[in-house]
Amino acid sequence: MAFAEWLRVNSQHYLLEASEREMAEKYLGAAPPSTGGGLRAQFWRRVFVPAYRLVPWSWRRSLMQMMPGSHRRQWTYRPSWKGRAPPPSDPSP
């Protein structure tokens, strides 16, 4: 696994975990305890997540654009059909 992929997978996991805990605290009154992971998980939870949230969005976006990954893929344009079904690809009756 490349460094960029490893970083993306771990950051997504721990940022999602943190947001789930916040939602649980907000709507259920208490968050479940953090389980397992050891020292590495504690780094992600106590250092990376708070530091990530302090970085301005413009900096985060620039960093993401510098790293290889699916976020740099060029997407093809698909026309808007304005609520209608697209025309059939085979015009035979």
C-alpha positions as CSV (number, residue, x, y, z in Angstrom):
1,M,0.0,0.0,0.0
2,A,1.4,3.4,-1.0
3,F,1.9,6.1,1.7
4,A,-0.9,8.3,0.2
5,E,-3.4,5.4,0.2
6,W,-2.4,4.5,3.8
7,L,-2.8,8.1,4.9
8,R,-6.2,8.4,3.2
9,V,-7.6,5.1,4.6
10,N,-6.5,5.9,8.2
11,S,-7.5,9.5,8.1
12,Q,-11.0,8.6,6.7
13,H,-11.4,5.9,9.4
14,Y,-10.5,8.1,12.4
15,L,-12.3,11.2,11.2
16,L,-15.4,9.2,10.6
17,E,-15.1,7.6,14.0
18,A,-14.7,11.1,15.6
19,S,-17.8,12.4,13.8
20,E,-19.8,9.4,14.8
21,R,-18.8,9.9,18.4
22,E,-19.9,13.6,18.2
23,M,-23.2,12.7,16.8
24,A,-23.8,10.1,19.5
25,E,-22.9,12.6,22.2
26,K,-25.2,15.2,20.6
27,Y,-28.2,13.1,19.9
28,L,-27.9,10.2,22.4
29,G,-26.3,12.0,25.3
30,A,-23.1,9.9,25.5
31,A,-20.6,8.5,23.1
32,P,-19.5,4.8,23.2
33,P,-16.1,4.2,24.6
34,S,-13.1,4.1,22.2
35,T,-12.0,0.6,21.9
36,G,-8.6,-0.9,21.1
37,G,-6.0,0.2,18.7
38,G,-3.2,0.9,21.1
39,L,-0.7,3.7,20.8
40,R,-1.2,4.1,17.0
41,A,-5.0,4.6,17.4
42,Q,-4.4,7.1,20.2
43,F,-2.2,9.1,18.0
44,W,-4.9,9.3,15.3
45,R,-7.6,10.1,17.8
46,R,-5.8,12.6,20.1
47,V,-3.3,14.2,17.7
48,F,-4.3,13.8,14.0
49,V,-8.1,14.5,14.3
50,P,-7.8,17.7,16.4
51,A,-4.9,18.9,14.2
52,Y,-6.8,18.2,11.0
53,R,-9.8,20.2,12.3
54,L,-7.6,23.2,13.0
55,V,-6.2,23.4,9.5
56,P,-8.2,25.8,7.2
57,W,-10.1,24.1,4.4
58,S,-8.1,25.9,1.7
59,W,-4.9,24.3,3.0
60,R,-6.5,20.8,3.3
61,R,-7.8,21.0,-0.3
62,S,-4.4,22.0,-1.5
63,L,-2.7,19.1,0.3
64,M,-5.3,16.7,-1.0
65,Q,-4.7,17.9,-4.6
66,M,-1.0,17.3,-4.2
67,M,-1.4,13.7,-3.2
68,P,-2.2,11.0,-5.7
69,G,-5.6,9.3,-5.4
70,S,-9.1,9.1,-6.7
71,H,-9.9,12.7,-5.8
72,R,-7.7,13.8,-8.7
73,R,-9.6,11.7,-11.3
74,Q,-11.2,13.7,-14.1
75,W,-14.9,13.0,-14.3
76,T,-16.8,12.9,-17.5
77,Y,-19.6,15.4,-18.1
78,R,-23.1,13.9,-18.1
79,P,-25.8,16.2,-19.5
80,S,-28.7,17.2,-17.3
81,W,-32.1,15.9,-18.5
82,K,-34.0,18.4,-16.3
83,G,-36.1,15.8,-14.6
84,R,-37.0,13.8,-17.7
85,A,-35.8,10.4,-18.6
86,P,-33.0,10.4,-21.1
87,P,-33.9,9.5,-24.7
88,P,-33.6,5.8,-25.5
89,S,-30.3,4.8,-27.0
90,D,-32.1,2.6,-29.6
91,P,-34.7,4.7,-31.4
92,S,-36.6,1.6,-32.9
93,P,-40.3,1.4,-32.0
